[in-house]
């Protein structure tokens, strides 16, 4: 698909991963020891509000990831994620 390349975005804290319309194609989570919680990804480029695109339970230390099946998850306004302490997140996004 010309013009629809997949890019990765990595963060160690809550914040914006993408702006505008696109597709979430996969993710990779790394969680060190410490507090656990849930990673929540919103269809919003500036705040933890709006429609939830994906919620990932993060309960123990380790690394895991997933390729989203089919054409991925469509988002319209961008992606904003909230991360628990000691967690990093890489999103694979097609724009």
Secondary structure, 3 states (H helix, E strand, C coil): CCCCCEEEEEECCCEEEEECCEEEEEEEEEECCCCCEEEEEECCCCCCCCCEEEEEEECCCEEEEEECCCCCEEECCEEEEECCCCEEEEEEEEC
